[in-house]
Amino acid sequence: MTHDAGTTWREMLSETTAMLGSEREARFLCEHAAGLDATDFNLAQNETVTQRMGLHVHEMARRRLAGEPLQYVMGRWAFRRLDLLVDSRVLIPRPETELVAEIALSYAQRVSPTRVIVDLGTGSGAIGLSLADELPERGTSVWLTDDSQDALHVARANVAAIGRRGANARIVQGSWYAALPESLRGSVDVIVSNPPYIADGDPDVEDIVTRYEPHQALFAGVDGLSSLRIIVDGAREWLRPGGVLVCEIGHRQGSTVSELCDRAGLTQVEVRRDLTGRDRVVVARA
Ligand SMILES: C[S@@+](CC[C@H](N)C(=O)[O-])C[C@H]1O[C@@H](n2cnc3c(N)ncnc32)[C@H](O)[C@@H]1O
């Protein structure tokens, strides 16, 4: 790929598309380098690409061609209303997790005048920060936890990036409930989590996922349930009576996780499906 003085964004897009074999990905990289959204980028097609921007596109395209996920190459990804910093320290937020945040939000919105939300295993902060961003500023506390200090560095950067809207977010490190202060025991309104739920060595996981994303964010023992067991078992103790647990699950885990919820003394257990019709979220009440 060359960069001649006078190259327009139209030419840069077409070269990058040829290089990557994907116009969608080429657009993401060009829009990112240009610092423009899709609409403004379309309007800028005849504008000249500066040398610095051209080099940036080349470097990102090189990394992408070497196999790195597009989201890590760009260093950011959209989740609901947020534009999150993401890199190899955190899981790339997935579209199906937006549904998990949506369900947690719908329960949290019914709690008034104050609401306490916990996002266990927050990674980039995708779920918890969406709740901090979308719930009323007044009366909301959102606790973001993770065992990985690396992940929490990214979450902290994302809290800072959303400015005032992140003022209700508190970040704490530790394994699942051990991260939380004792004062929250029995008083949480909504516990939300997208924990690791893939079985160790699952052959169906794509190579790009196992090569680049943190294994601590993906794998959960021989049956993929080791994290979900801990989260479900502790939920009744940390939720207030009537509080809600909302957990993302693997598409074959609906009935097993429902049973775990029943056995943990949770009630009104439901499995919700994602847009592809597959089991995706378990909701249960204390
Ligand atoms: C599937 S990722 C989800 C990240 C983010 N919530 C999202 O939805 O994009 C699971 C997260 O759980 C964290 N995690 C793994 N084991 C943990 C533990 N024992 N305690 C707390 N967090 C843990 C990982 O570091 C990772 O950030």
The ligand as an SDF file (V2000), in Angstrom:
LIG
                    3D

 27 29  0  0  0  0  0  0  0  0999 V2000
  -16.3010  -12.5950   29.7390 C   0  0  0  0  0  0  0  0  0  0  0  0
  -15.2940  -11.3070   30.4530 S   0  0  0  0  0  0  0  0  0  0  0  0
  -16.5070  -10.0090   30.5450 C   0  0  0  0  0  0  0  0  0  0  0  0
  -15.9390   -8.6340   30.5190 C   0  0  0  0  0  0  0  0  0  0  0  0
  -17.0120   -7.5300   30.4400 C   0  0  0  0  0  0  0  0  0  0  0  0
  -17.9280   -7.6070   31.5770 N   0  0  0  0  0  0  0  0  0  0  0  0
  -17.7980   -7.6470   29.1650 C   0  0  0  0  0  0  0  0  0  0  0  0
  -18.9500   -8.0860   29.2150 O   0  0  0  0  0  0  0  0  0  0  0  0
  -17.2730   -7.2910   28.0950 O   0  0  0  0  0  0  0  0  0  0  0  0
  -15.1500  -11.9000   32.1160 C   0  0  0  0  0  0  0  0  0  0  0  0
  -14.3950  -11.0010   33.0700 C   0  0  0  0  0  0  0  0  0  0  0  0
  -14.3490  -11.6700   34.3320 O   0  0  0  0  0  0  0  0  0  0  0  0
  -13.0860  -11.4650   34.9110 C   0  0  0  0  0  0  0  0  0  0  0  0
  -12.8110  -12.5180   35.8800 N   0  0  0  0  0  0  0  0  0  0  0  0
  -12.3280  -13.7610   35.6620 C   0  0  0  0  0  0  0  0  0  0  0  0
  -12.1970  -14.4250   36.8180 N   0  0  0  0  0  0  0  0  0  0  0  0
  -12.5990  -13.5740   37.8020 C   0  0  0  0  0  0  0  0  0  0  0  0
  -12.7090  -13.6720   39.2130 C   0  0  0  0  0  0  0  0  0  0  0  0
  -12.3350  -14.7880   39.8600 N   0  0  0  0  0  0  0  0  0  0  0  0
  -13.1730  -12.6230   39.8850 N   0  0  0  0  0  0  0  0  0  0  0  0
  -13.5410  -11.4790   39.2430 C   0  0  0  0  0  0  0  0  0  0  0  0
  -13.4720  -11.3220   37.9050 N   0  0  0  0  0  0  0  0  0  0  0  0
  -12.9990  -12.3560   37.1930 C   0  0  0  0  0  0  0  0  0  0  0  0
  -12.1240  -11.4440   33.7430 C   0  0  0  0  0  0  0  0  0  0  0  0
  -10.9090  -10.7990   34.0800 O   0  0  0  0  0  0  0  0  0  0  0  0
  -12.9490  -10.7090   32.6930 C   0  0  0  0  0  0  0  0  0  0  0  0
  -12.7150   -9.3340   32.7280 O   0  0  0  0  0  0  0  0  0  0  0  0
  1  2  1  0
  2  3  1  0
  2 10  1  0
  3  4  1  0
  4  5  1  0
  5  6  1  0
  5  7  1  0
  7  8  2  0
  7  9  1  0
 10 11  1  0
 11 12  1  0
 11 26  1  0
 12 13  1  0
 13 14  1  0
 13 24  1  0
 14 15  1  0
 14 23  1  0
 15 16  2  0
 16 17  1  0
 17 18  1  0
 17 23  2  0
 18 19  1  0
 18 20  2  0
 20 21  1  0
 21 22  2  0
 22 23  1  0
 24 25  1  0
 24 26  1  0
 26 27  1  0
M  CHG  2   2   1   9  -1
M  END
$$$$
